[in-house]
């Protein structure tokens, strides 16, 4: 995976440090000092995640206490913008429909299954 630039980023960590990969990020002015980055997978990485469902994370703590970390595929799990409220309604509606369809079709036997198997 590679860190990628995104609309709301306001800092690039390690910009002039050749030993590290530059990290575009959004630094929020919060008591927790939240820093958010966005990463993009190659086609091969996407396929592997699709089949394994696993992502590995390595953090450098420099032998200090580990900071809380959180991975997600949704930007809104990390931060929101004022224009997100309308999108949230659409996403919630689509998720509800997806779950209904999944539940409806997950209980039906496959046409390939033998009767009584």
Steps between C-alpha positions, in 0.01 A plus 500: 500500500607853440394816680313733266412866502137585572272804497519595867868435572682789664848356567757264350710315756859402409482721192876564503614179669628254236512214750118513529218502250315836500164475677225741390265543794230701668608622841196592710514746784356262758606416855609158369716653224328289235689447172322334208656361182358329193657194336439344161537132414632360174277264304697202639456627858127547444468143373694361794287694751185383321600137549676514838316787668826599670702820521821523704603813689848585626556798728825643634463580867869578560456300821236741632138405579311407185250760381142390423461411133194441282465369143189550290390514139275800571632855534199591712606248765795736562370851430206674339430811298186716505383352167505143638152503653319446167746231392453320834127458432572351156767265636277386788214432259725301265651301787153411626402381151824300467440322831139422403612352166782305664264352758236420238735315266736349758225270630406358158681181394720523195370354173817292492431328832351150486159465664534356848876564511 
